[in-house]
Protein backbone atom coordinates (compact mmCIF):
# COMPACT_ATOMS: atom_id res chain seq x y z
CA UNK A 1 0.00 0.00 0.00
CA UNK A 2 1.32 3.44 -0.94
CA UNK A 3 0.01 5.22 2.15
CA UNK A 4 1.02 5.37 5.81
CA UNK A 5 -1.37 5.67 8.73
CA UNK A 6 0.10 8.31 11.02
CA UNK A 7 0.42 7.62 14.72
CA UNK A 8 -1.21 9.80 17.38
CA UNK A 9 0.50 11.68 20.16
CA UNK A 10 -1.59 13.22 22.92
CA UNK A 11 -0.32 16.54 24.22
CA UNK A 12 -1.43 17.61 27.69
CA UNK A 13 -2.33 21.28 28.10
CA UNK A 14 -3.65 23.33 31.05
CA UNK A 15 -6.44 24.58 28.80
CA UNK A 16 -7.29 21.11 27.42
CA UNK A 17 -10.27 18.82 28.01
CA UNK A 18 -11.11 15.37 29.27
CA UNK A 19 -14.13 14.99 26.97
CA UNK A 20 -12.62 14.68 23.52
CA UNK A 21 -14.43 13.26 20.47
CA UNK A 22 -16.04 9.80 20.38
CA UNK A 23 -13.29 8.26 18.23
CA UNK A 24 -10.64 9.28 20.78
CA UNK A 25 -12.50 8.38 23.97
CA UNK A 26 -12.43 10.48 27.12
CA UNK A 27 -9.52 11.23 29.44
CA UNK A 28 -9.72 9.77 32.95
CA UNK A 29 -10.26 12.09 35.90
CA UNK A 30 -6.84 11.26 37.35
CA UNK A 31 -5.02 12.29 34.15
CA UNK A 32 -4.13 15.75 32.91
CA UNK A 33 -6.46 17.27 30.30
CA UNK A 34 -5.51 16.80 26.65
CA UNK A 35 -5.32 19.92 24.51
CA UNK A 36 -3.92 18.53 21.27
CA UNK A 37 -3.63 15.28 19.36
CA UNK A 38 -0.77 15.28 16.86
CA UNK A 39 -0.48 12.91 13.89
CA UNK A 40 3.10 11.88 13.16
CA UNK A 41 4.94 9.59 10.76
CA UNK A 42 5.79 6.34 12.60
CA UNK A 43 8.86 5.90 10.39
CA UNK A 44 10.56 9.00 11.78
CA UNK A 45 12.96 10.81 9.49
CA UNK A 46 13.01 14.45 8.49
CA UNK A 47 10.04 16.57 9.60
CA UNK A 48 7.31 16.67 6.96
CA UNK A 49 5.97 19.83 5.40
CA UNK A 50 2.65 19.75 7.26
CA UNK A 51 1.22 18.76 10.62
CA UNK A 52 -2.39 17.79 11.36
CA UNK A 53 -3.80 18.22 14.87
CA UNK A 54 -7.07 17.98 16.72
CA UNK A 55 -7.49 20.68 19.39
CA UNK A 56 -9.76 20.65 22.45
CA UNK A 57 -10.22 23.75 24.62
CA UNK A 58 -11.80 24.23 28.05
CA UNK A 59 -10.22 27.66 28.60
CA UNK A 60 -8.99 30.48 26.40
CA UNK A 61 -5.60 29.85 24.86
CA UNK A 62 -2.92 32.51 25.06
CA UNK A 63 -3.07 35.48 22.72
CA UNK A 64 -0.23 34.67 20.38
CA UNK A 65 1.42 35.04 17.00
CA UNK A 66 3.55 32.83 14.75
CA UNK A 67 6.56 33.96 12.67
CA UNK A 68 6.79 33.82 8.90
CA UNK A 69 9.39 31.75 7.06
CA UNK A 70 11.94 34.56 6.86
CA UNK A 71 11.88 35.32 10.58
CA UNK A 72 11.89 31.64 11.54
CA UNK A 73 14.84 30.85 9.29
CA UNK A 74 16.78 33.81 10.61
CA UNK A 75 16.43 32.17 14.04
CA UNK A 76 17.63 28.79 12.77
CA UNK A 77 14.28 27.06 12.15
CA UNK A 78 13.22 25.32 8.96
CA UNK A 79 10.06 27.38 8.39
CA UNK A 80 7.49 29.62 9.99
CA UNK A 81 3.93 28.71 10.79
CA UNK A 82 0.71 29.34 8.95
CA UNK A 83 -2.36 27.37 9.99
CA UNK A 84 -6.01 26.67 9.31
CA UNK A 85 -8.84 25.72 11.65
CA UNK A 86 -12.02 23.82 10.89
CA UNK A 87 -14.40 23.91 13.85
CA UNK A 88 -16.06 20.54 14.52
CA UNK A 89 -17.98 21.50 17.67
CA UNK A 90 -18.48 24.71 19.63
CA UNK A 91 -20.25 25.22 22.93
CA UNK A 92 -22.67 28.16 23.28
CA UNK A 93 -20.68 31.36 23.62
CA UNK A 94 -17.47 29.91 22.17
CA UNK A 95 -15.26 32.41 20.36
CA UNK A 96 -12.20 32.65 18.17
CA UNK A 97 -10.05 35.76 18.37
CA UNK A 98 -8.40 36.58 15.05
CA UNK A 99 -6.77 39.85 14.13
CA UNK A 100 -7.38 43.15 15.88
CA UNK A 101 -10.47 45.31 15.91
CA UNK A 102 -8.45 48.20 14.48
CA UNK A 103 -4.82 48.77 13.44
CA UNK A 104 -2.36 49.72 16.19
CA UNK A 105 1.35 50.45 16.24
CA UNK A 106 3.82 48.06 17.84
CA UNK A 107 4.35 50.21 20.94
CA UNK A 108 0.61 50.16 21.60
CA UNK A 109 0.50 46.39 21.09
CA UNK A 110 3.37 45.89 23.52
CA UNK A 111 1.77 48.08 26.19
CA UNK A 112 -1.57 46.31 25.80
CA UNK A 113 0.11 42.92 26.13
CA UNK A 114 1.79 44.03 29.35
CA UNK A 115 -1.33 45.40 31.06
CA UNK A 116 -3.82 42.85 29.70
CA UNK A 117 -5.87 45.31 27.66
CA UNK A 118 -4.86 43.36 24.57
CA UNK A 119 -7.97 41.25 25.23
CA UNK A 120 -9.99 44.32 24.21
CA UNK A 121 -7.96 44.86 21.03
CA UNK A 122 -8.51 41.34 19.69
CA UNK A 123 -11.44 40.78 17.33
CA UNK A 124 -13.42 38.03 19.11
CA UNK A 125 -15.83 36.26 16.77
CA UNK A 126 -18.60 33.79 17.67
CA UNK A 127 -17.57 30.23 16.80
CA UNK A 128 -19.87 27.56 15.38
CA UNK A 129 -19.43 24.06 13.99
CA UNK A 130 -18.37 24.35 10.35
CA UNK A 131 -16.52 27.66 10.73
CA UNK A 132 -13.22 27.83 8.89
CA UNK A 133 -10.26 30.24 9.14
CA UNK A 134 -6.84 30.47 7.52
CA UNK A 135 -4.42 32.28 9.83
CA UNK A 136 -1.33 33.65 8.03
CA UNK A 137 1.93 34.08 9.91
CA UNK A 138 1.87 37.34 11.85
CA UNK A 139 -1.84 37.17 12.70
CA UNK A 140 -2.57 38.00 16.34
CA UNK A 141 -4.99 35.29 17.43
CA UNK A 142 -6.39 33.13 20.23
CA UNK A 143 -8.74 30.19 20.40
CA UNK A 144 -11.47 30.53 23.01
CA UNK A 145 -12.90 27.92 25.33
CA UNK A 146 -15.45 25.30 24.37
CA UNK A 147 -13.97 24.31 21.00
CA UNK A 148 -13.13 21.06 19.24
CA UNK A 149 -11.43 21.57 15.91
CA UNK A 150 -8.99 20.29 13.31
CA UNK A 151 -5.84 22.31 12.65
CA UNK A 152 -3.63 21.93 9.59
CA UNK A 153 -0.37 23.87 9.73
CA UNK A 154 3.17 24.16 8.51
CA UNK A 155 5.31 21.76 10.53
CA UNK A 156 6.75 24.24 13.02
CA UNK A 157 6.27 24.42 16.78
CA UNK A 158 6.85 28.17 16.97
CA UNK A 159 4.41 30.10 19.14
CA UNK A 160 5.17 33.53 20.60
CA UNK A 161 2.82 34.40 23.47
CA UNK A 162 1.72 37.99 23.91
CA UNK A 163 -0.63 37.40 26.85
CA UNK A 164 -1.62 34.31 28.84
CA UNK A 165 -4.24 35.38 31.44
CA UNK A 166 -1.79 35.13 34.33
CA UNK A 167 -0.83 31.50 33.74
CA UNK A 168 2.73 30.72 34.90
CA UNK A 169 4.10 30.25 31.41
CA UNK A 170 6.76 32.16 29.52
CA UNK A 171 5.78 35.10 27.35
CA UNK A 172 7.77 36.11 24.27
CA UNK A 173 7.04 39.82 23.91
CA UNK A 174 10.05 40.83 21.84
CA UNK A 175 9.64 37.99 19.35
CA UNK A 176 5.86 38.35 19.23
CA UNK A 177 5.95 42.10 18.62
CA UNK A 178 8.51 41.62 15.86
CA UNK A 179 6.45 38.87 14.22
CA UNK A 180 3.02 40.49 14.58
CA UNK A 181 1.03 42.25 11.90
CA UNK A 182 -1.20 44.27 14.27
CA UNK A 183 -4.15 44.89 11.97
CA UNK A 184 -7.68 43.55 11.47
CA UNK A 185 -7.94 40.08 9.97
CA UNK A 186 -8.67 39.73 6.28
CA UNK A 187 -9.08 36.21 4.92
CA UNK A 188 -6.27 35.64 2.40
CA UNK A 189 -8.38 33.29 0.28
CA UNK A 190 -12.05 32.88 -0.54
CA UNK A 191 -13.07 29.18 -0.57
CA UNK A 192 -14.71 28.02 -3.79
CA UNK A 193 -16.29 24.89 -5.23
CA UNK A 194 -13.87 23.46 -7.79
CA UNK A 195 -16.33 20.78 -8.88
CA UNK A 196 -19.33 19.06 -7.29
CA UNK A 197 -18.28 17.78 -3.87
CA UNK A 198 -14.80 19.34 -4.09
CA UNK A 199 -14.33 22.54 -2.07
CA UNK A 200 -11.01 24.40 -2.11
CA UNK A 201 -10.62 25.90 1.37
CA UNK A 202 -7.09 27.30 1.08
CA UNK A 203 -4.60 27.86 -1.72
CA UNK A 204 -2.02 30.35 -2.92
CA UNK A 205 0.12 30.34 0.22
CA UNK A 206 2.04 27.61 2.07
CA UNK A 207 -0.31 24.69 1.45
CA UNK A 208 -3.58 23.72 -0.16
CA UNK A 209 -6.52 22.42 1.87
CA UNK A 210 -9.49 20.80 0.17
CA UNK A 211 -12.73 19.29 1.49
CA UNK A 212 -14.29 16.40 -0.42
CA UNK A 213 -17.85 15.34 0.27
CA UNK A 214 -20.06 12.66 -1.20
CA UNK A 215 -19.43 9.69 -3.48
CA UNK A 216 -16.22 9.83 -5.49
CA UNK A 217 -13.80 7.35 -6.93
CA UNK A 218 -10.34 8.54 -7.87
CA UNK A 219 -6.83 7.37 -8.60
CA UNK A 220 -4.54 9.57 -6.50
CA UNK A 221 -1.00 10.37 -7.56
CA UNK A 222 1.37 11.99 -5.08
CA UNK A 223 4.74 13.24 -6.36
CA UNK A 224 7.66 13.20 -3.96
CA UNK A 225 7.49 16.92 -3.24
CA UNK A 226 3.72 17.06 -2.74
CA UNK A 227 2.46 14.10 -0.71
CA UNK A 228 -1.17 14.12 0.38
CA UNK A 229 -2.52 14.21 3.93
CA UNK A 230 -5.98 12.62 4.12
CA UNK A 231 -8.12 13.49 7.16
CA UNK A 232 -11.43 11.60 7.26
CA UNK A 233 -14.07 13.53 9.22
CA UNK A 234 -17.14 11.36 8.73
CA UNK A 235 -18.68 8.64 6.59
CA UNK A 236 -17.11 5.78 4.67
CA UNK A 237 -13.85 6.11 2.77
CA UNK A 238 -11.40 3.50 1.51
CA UNK A 239 -7.85 3.92 0.28
CA UNK A 240 -6.73 0.81 -1.59
CA UNK A 241 -7.75 -1.90 0.90
CA UNK A 242 -7.69 0.30 4.02
CA UNK A 243 -10.74 1.80 5.72
CA UNK A 244 -10.19 5.48 6.51
CA UNK A 245 -11.87 5.96 9.85
CA UNK A 246 -12.65 9.34 11.43
CA UNK A 247 -9.93 10.22 13.91
CA UNK A 248 -7.14 8.89 11.69
CA UNK A 249 -4.78 10.70 9.32
CA UNK A 250 -3.07 9.10 6.31
CA UNK A 251 -0.02 10.18 4.32
CA UNK A 252 -0.14 9.25 0.62
CA UNK A 253 3.25 9.27 -1.08
CA UNK A 254 2.57 7.38 -4.31
CA UNK A 255 -0.33 6.15 -6.44
CA UNK A 256 -3.41 4.94 -4.54
CA UNK A 257 -7.08 4.33 -5.29
CA UNK A 258 -9.63 6.23 -3.23
CA UNK A 259 -13.33 5.41 -2.91
CA UNK A 260 -15.66 7.71 -0.97
CA UNK A 261 -19.19 6.77 0.07
CA UNK A 262 -22.19 9.03 -0.28
CA UNK A 263 -21.80 10.14 3.36
CA UNK A 264 -18.05 10.77 3.17
CA UNK A 265 -16.45 13.97 4.44
CA UNK A 266 -12.68 14.17 3.92
CA UNK A 267 -9.99 16.85 4.20
CA UNK A 268 -7.08 16.68 1.77
CA UNK A 269 -3.95 18.77 2.35
CA UNK A 270 -0.72 19.11 0.40
CA UNK A 271 2.22 21.54 0.42
CA UNK A 272 2.66 24.37 -2.04
CA UNK A 273 0.23 27.04 -3.09
CA UNK A 274 -1.07 25.67 -6.42
CA UNK A 275 -4.24 23.59 -6.61
CA UNK A 276 -3.71 20.23 -8.31
CA UNK A 277 -6.54 20.60 -10.77
CA UNK A 278 -6.92 16.95 -11.78
CA UNK A 279 -6.44 15.52 -8.30
CA UNK A 280 -10.00 14.18 -7.94
CA UNK A 281 -10.52 13.08 -11.53
CA UNK A 282 -11.98 9.59 -11.68
LONUKE-993780 format. One record per residue (C-alpha): residue in three letters; chain; x, y, z. Coordinates in nm, 4 decimals, m for minus. Each point is the difference from the previous one (the first is absolute). Example, Ala and Ser with C-alpha at 12.3 -4.5 7.8 and 13.67 -1.06 7.14 Angstrom:
! residues 2
Ala	A	1.2300	m0.4500	0.7800
Ser	A	0.1370	0.3440	m0.0660
This chain:
! residues 282
Unk	A	0.0000	0.0000	0.0000
Unk	A	0.1316	0.3436	m0.0937
Unk	A	m0.1308	0.1786	0.3091
Unk	A	0.1012	0.0149	0.3658
Unk	A	m0.2394	0.0303	0.2915
Unk	A	0.1470	0.2638	0.2291
Unk	A	0.0321	m0.0689	0.3701
Unk	A	m0.1628	0.2173	0.2660
Unk	A	0.1712	0.1880	0.2780
Unk	A	m0.2094	0.1548	0.2758
Unk	A	0.1271	0.3318	0.1306
Unk	A	m0.1110	0.1070	0.3468
Unk	A	m0.0896	0.3669	0.0404
Unk	A	m0.1318	0.2050	0.2955
Unk	A	m0.2796	0.1247	m0.2252
Unk	A	m0.0843	m0.3472	m0.1374
Unk	A	m0.2982	m0.2282	0.0586
Unk	A	m0.0839	m0.3457	0.1261
Unk	A	m0.3024	m0.0380	m0.2296
Unk	A	0.1505	m0.0311	m0.3452
Unk	A	m0.1800	m0.1415	m0.3049
Unk	A	m0.1615	m0.3459	m0.0090
Unk	A	0.2749	m0.1537	m0.2156
Unk	A	0.2655	0.1010	0.2550
Unk	A	m0.1863	m0.0900	0.3188
Unk	A	0.0072	0.2100	0.3155
Unk	A	0.2912	0.0753	0.2321
Unk	A	m0.0206	m0.1461	0.3509
Unk	A	m0.0539	0.2327	0.2954
Unk	A	0.3416	m0.0836	0.1441
Unk	A	0.1823	0.1029	m0.3196
Unk	A	0.0887	0.3461	m0.1241
Unk	A	m0.2321	0.1523	m0.2607
Unk	A	0.0941	m0.0476	m0.3647
Unk	A	0.0189	0.3122	m0.2142
Unk	A	0.1401	m0.1382	m0.3243
Unk	A	0.0298	m0.3258	m0.1907
Unk	A	0.2854	0.0007	m0.2507
Unk	A	0.0293	m0.2369	m0.2961
Unk	A	0.3579	m0.1035	m0.0736
Unk	A	0.1835	m0.2294	m0.2397
Unk	A	0.0853	m0.3248	0.1835
Unk	A	0.3069	m0.0439	m0.2210
Unk	A	0.1704	0.3105	0.1396
Unk	A	0.2397	0.1803	m0.2295
Unk	A	0.0057	0.3647	m0.0994
Unk	A	m0.2977	0.2118	0.1109
Unk	A	m0.2725	0.0093	m0.2648
Unk	A	m0.1338	0.3168	m0.1555
Unk	A	m0.3328	m0.0087	0.1856
Unk	A	m0.1427	m0.0981	0.3366
Unk	A	m0.3610	m0.0970	0.0736
Unk	A	m0.1406	0.0421	0.3509
Unk	A	m0.3273	m0.0237	0.1853
Unk	A	m0.0420	0.2704	0.2673
Unk	A	m0.2276	m0.0036	0.3054
Unk	A	m0.0453	0.3104	0.2173
Unk	A	m0.1587	0.0481	0.3428
Unk	A	0.1580	0.3432	0.0555
Unk	A	0.1231	0.2813	m0.2207
Unk	A	0.3392	m0.0628	m0.1540
Unk	A	0.2684	0.2658	0.0205
Unk	A	m0.0152	0.2971	m0.2339
Unk	A	0.2845	m0.0810	m0.2341
Unk	A	0.1641	0.0371	m0.3376
Unk	A	0.2134	m0.2205	m0.2257
Unk	A	0.3009	0.1122	m0.2073
Unk	A	0.0231	m0.0137	m0.3777
Unk	A	0.2602	m0.2068	m0.1842
Unk	A	0.2551	0.2812	m0.0196
Unk	A	m0.0066	0.0757	0.3723
Unk	A	0.0009	m0.3679	0.0956
Unk	A	0.2950	m0.0795	m0.2249
Unk	A	0.1946	0.2963	0.1324
Unk	A	m0.0354	m0.1643	0.3421
Unk	A	0.1199	m0.3381	m0.1269
Unk	A	m0.3351	m0.1721	m0.0621
Unk	A	m0.1059	m0.1747	m0.3187
Unk	A	m0.3153	0.2059	m0.0569
Unk	A	m0.2569	0.2248	0.1606
Unk	A	m0.3566	m0.0913	0.0797
Unk	A	m0.3220	0.0631	m0.1845
Unk	A	m0.3072	m0.1968	0.1039
Unk	A	m0.3644	m0.0707	m0.0680
Unk	A	m0.2831	m0.0943	0.2343
Unk	A	m0.3184	m0.1907	m0.0755
Unk	A	m0.2383	0.0095	0.2954
Unk	A	m0.1651	m0.3370	0.0675
Unk	A	m0.1923	0.0955	0.3144
Unk	A	m0.0497	0.3209	0.1966
Unk	A	m0.1776	0.0513	0.3302
Unk	A	m0.2415	0.2940	0.0340
Unk	A	0.1983	0.3198	0.0347
Unk	A	0.3214	m0.1451	m0.1451
Unk	A	0.2213	0.2508	m0.1812
Unk	A	0.3062	0.0236	m0.2188
Unk	A	0.2144	0.3114	0.0198
Unk	A	0.1646	0.0818	m0.3318
Unk	A	0.1637	0.3264	m0.0924
Unk	A	m0.0609	0.3308	0.1748
Unk	A	m0.3097	0.2160	0.0037
Unk	A	0.2026	0.2887	m0.1435
Unk	A	0.3630	0.0568	m0.1033
Unk	A	0.2459	0.0950	0.2745
Unk	A	0.3709	0.0732	0.0046
Unk	A	0.2468	m0.2392	0.1608
Unk	A	0.0531	0.2147	0.3095
Unk	A	m0.3743	m0.0051	0.0662
Unk	A	m0.0106	m0.3761	m0.0515
Unk	A	0.2869	m0.0503	0.2438
Unk	A	m0.1603	0.2193	0.2666
Unk	A	m0.3339	m0.1771	m0.0391
Unk	A	0.1687	m0.3396	0.0331
Unk	A	0.1672	0.1117	0.3220
Unk	A	m0.3112	0.1366	0.1713
Unk	A	m0.2495	m0.2553	m0.1363
Unk	A	m0.2051	0.2462	m0.2039
Unk	A	0.1015	m0.1953	m0.3095
Unk	A	m0.3116	m0.2105	0.0663
Unk	A	m0.2015	0.3068	m0.1020
Unk	A	0.2032	0.0540	m0.3175
Unk	A	m0.0553	m0.3516	m0.1345
Unk	A	m0.2932	m0.0567	m0.2357
Unk	A	m0.1975	m0.2742	0.1777
Unk	A	m0.2411	m0.1773	m0.2342
Unk	A	m0.2769	m0.2476	0.0904
Unk	A	0.1022	m0.3559	m0.0868
Unk	A	m0.2300	m0.2670	m0.1424
Unk	A	0.0443	m0.3497	m0.1391
Unk	A	0.1063	0.0292	m0.3637
Unk	A	0.1848	0.3308	0.0375
Unk	A	0.3303	0.0168	m0.1835
Unk	A	0.2960	0.2410	0.0247
Unk	A	0.3412	0.0228	m0.1621
Unk	A	0.2420	0.1816	0.2312
Unk	A	0.3090	0.1365	m0.1796
Unk	A	0.3264	0.0438	0.1873
Unk	A	m0.0056	0.3255	0.1943
Unk	A	m0.3709	m0.0170	0.0848
Unk	A	m0.0734	0.0829	0.3640
Unk	A	m0.2425	m0.2712	0.1098
Unk	A	m0.1393	m0.2157	0.2798
Unk	A	m0.2347	m0.2937	0.0172
Unk	A	m0.2733	0.0336	0.2601
Unk	A	m0.1431	m0.2612	0.2323
Unk	A	m0.2548	m0.2620	m0.0960
Unk	A	0.1473	m0.0989	m0.3372
Unk	A	0.0840	m0.3249	m0.1757
Unk	A	0.1709	0.0509	m0.3329
Unk	A	0.2438	m0.1274	m0.2600
Unk	A	0.3144	0.2017	m0.0660
Unk	A	0.2217	m0.0379	m0.3064
Unk	A	0.3259	0.1934	0.0145
Unk	A	0.3536	0.0291	m0.1221
Unk	A	0.2141	m0.2393	0.2021
Unk	A	0.1443	0.2476	0.2492
Unk	A	m0.0485	0.0184	0.3753
Unk	A	0.0580	0.3752	0.0190
Unk	A	m0.2433	0.1921	0.2172
Unk	A	0.0751	0.3437	0.1460
Unk	A	m0.2348	0.0866	0.2870
Unk	A	m0.1097	0.3591	0.0447
Unk	A	m0.2354	m0.0587	0.2940
Unk	A	m0.0992	m0.3092	0.1985
Unk	A	m0.2612	0.1072	0.2600
Unk	A	0.2448	m0.0252	0.2890
Unk	A	0.0962	m0.3631	m0.0587
Unk	A	0.3554	m0.0777	0.1158
Unk	A	0.1372	m0.0477	m0.3494
Unk	A	0.2661	0.1913	m0.1885
Unk	A	m0.0976	0.2946	m0.2172
Unk	A	0.1988	0.1010	m0.3079
Unk	A	m0.0729	0.3704	m0.0360
Unk	A	0.3005	0.1008	m0.2074
Unk	A	m0.0412	m0.2840	m0.2488
Unk	A	m0.3779	0.0367	m0.0120
Unk	A	0.0089	0.3745	m0.0607
Unk	A	0.2563	m0.0477	m0.2762
Unk	A	m0.2059	m0.2752	m0.1636
Unk	A	m0.3430	0.1624	0.0355
Unk	A	m0.1988	0.1753	m0.2682
Unk	A	m0.2229	0.2023	0.2377
Unk	A	m0.2958	0.0623	m0.2305
Unk	A	m0.3530	m0.1345	m0.0500
Unk	A	m0.0257	m0.3464	m0.1502
Unk	A	m0.0731	m0.0357	m0.3685
Unk	A	m0.0411	m0.3517	m0.1366
Unk	A	0.2817	m0.0570	m0.2517
Unk	A	m0.2112	m0.2350	m0.2116
Unk	A	m0.3675	m0.0414	m0.0822
Unk	A	m0.1021	m0.3693	m0.0029
Unk	A	m0.1636	m0.1161	m0.3217
Unk	A	m0.1576	m0.3128	m0.1450
Unk	A	0.2412	m0.1433	m0.2555
Unk	A	m0.2452	m0.2684	m0.1090
Unk	A	m0.3007	m0.1715	0.1593
Unk	A	0.1058	m0.1286	0.3413
Unk	A	0.3472	0.1562	m0.0215
Unk	A	0.0475	0.3206	0.2019
Unk	A	0.3321	0.1861	m0.0040
Unk	A	0.0390	0.1494	0.3482
Unk	A	0.3531	0.1406	m0.0292
Unk	A	0.2488	0.0554	m0.2796
Unk	A	0.2579	0.2487	m0.1209
Unk	A	0.2143	m0.0004	0.3142
Unk	A	0.1916	m0.2732	0.1849
Unk	A	m0.2351	m0.2916	m0.0617
Unk	A	m0.3270	m0.0974	m0.1613
Unk	A	m0.2933	m0.1301	0.2031
Unk	A	m0.2977	m0.1621	m0.1697
Unk	A	m0.3233	m0.1504	0.1317
Unk	A	m0.1561	m0.2891	m0.1903
Unk	A	m0.3563	m0.1065	0.0690
Unk	A	m0.2209	m0.2680	m0.1471
Unk	A	0.0629	m0.2967	m0.2282
Unk	A	0.3209	0.0140	m0.2011
Unk	A	0.2422	m0.2479	m0.1443
Unk	A	0.3456	0.1186	m0.0932
Unk	A	0.3512	m0.1170	m0.0737
Unk	A	0.2285	0.2203	0.2101
Unk	A	0.3542	0.0800	m0.1057
Unk	A	0.2373	0.1614	0.2479
Unk	A	0.3371	0.1258	m0.1286
Unk	A	0.2924	m0.0047	0.2408
Unk	A	m0.0175	0.3721	0.0722
Unk	A	m0.3772	0.0138	0.0492
Unk	A	m0.1262	m0.2954	0.2036
Unk	A	m0.3622	0.0024	0.1090
Unk	A	m0.1350	0.0085	0.3542
Unk	A	m0.3469	m0.1588	0.0199
Unk	A	m0.2135	0.0871	0.3035
Unk	A	m0.3314	m0.1895	0.0104
Unk	A	m0.2633	0.1929	0.1957
Unk	A	m0.3071	m0.2168	m0.0490
Unk	A	m0.1544	m0.2720	m0.2142
Unk	A	0.1570	m0.2859	m0.1916
Unk	A	0.3263	0.0326	m0.1902
Unk	A	0.2452	m0.2603	m0.1257
Unk	A	0.3544	0.0420	m0.1231
Unk	A	0.1125	m0.3112	m0.1874
Unk	A	m0.1022	m0.2706	0.2495
Unk	A	0.0060	0.2200	0.3112
Unk	A	m0.3048	0.1491	0.1704
Unk	A	0.0552	0.3683	0.0793
Unk	A	m0.1679	0.0477	0.3342
Unk	A	m0.0784	0.3387	0.1579
Unk	A	0.2723	0.0880	0.2478
Unk	A	0.2785	m0.1330	m0.2220
Unk	A	0.2357	0.1803	m0.2374
Unk	A	0.1713	m0.1599	m0.3006
Unk	A	0.3048	0.1080	m0.1988
Unk	A	m0.0121	m0.0929	m0.3699
Unk	A	0.3391	0.0025	m0.1707
Unk	A	m0.0674	m0.1894	m0.3231
Unk	A	m0.2906	m0.1230	m0.2128
Unk	A	m0.3078	m0.1213	0.1900
Unk	A	m0.3664	m0.0607	m0.0747
Unk	A	m0.2552	0.1898	0.2056
Unk	A	m0.3698	m0.0814	0.0318
Unk	A	m0.2336	0.2294	0.1947
Unk	A	m0.3525	m0.0941	0.1040
Unk	A	m0.3002	0.2269	m0.0354
Unk	A	0.0384	0.1109	0.3642
Unk	A	0.3758	0.0622	m0.0185
Unk	A	0.1598	0.3209	0.1263
Unk	A	0.3764	0.0195	m0.0518
Unk	A	0.2690	0.2682	0.0282
Unk	A	0.2911	m0.0176	m0.2431
Unk	A	0.3132	0.2095	0.0579
Unk	A	0.3233	0.0334	m0.1952
Unk	A	0.2941	0.2430	0.0024
Unk	A	0.0435	0.2831	m0.2467
Unk	A	m0.2426	0.2677	m0.1048
Unk	A	m0.1302	m0.1372	m0.3322
Unk	A	m0.3169	m0.2077	m0.0191
Unk	A	0.0529	m0.3361	m0.1699
Unk	A	m0.2833	0.0372	m0.2462
Unk	A	m0.0372	m0.3658	m0.1010
Unk	A	0.0475	m0.1430	0.3473
Unk	A	m0.3564	m0.1342	0.0363
Unk	A	m0.0517	m0.1091	m0.3587
Unk	A	m0.1463	m0.3494	m0.0156
